[in-house]
């Protein structure tokens, strides 16, 4: 693990990014699992399986792709903005 002082960002930037990164990293395994589930569902439907669970899995996968995944762009914008504005507030402001 690199020394934080050697990174091209401030320690404040790193602390400000922690919460944002948590929102990006934590759901990633779940989304990967959901994508695999959708792939299986597509194969089952293509093979003629009429179980409604497979159609529901595809709907859920589309929901995440359309509603959750786009949030990654907002998270990236927050990370790029850095911590300067947040750190400008006094502790009493919180």
Secondary structure, 3 states (H helix, E strand, C coil): CCCHHHCCCCHHHHHHHHHHHHHHHHHHHHHHHHHHHHHHHHHHHHCCCCCHHHHHHHHHHHHHHHHHCCHHHHHHHHHHHCCHHHHCCCHHHC
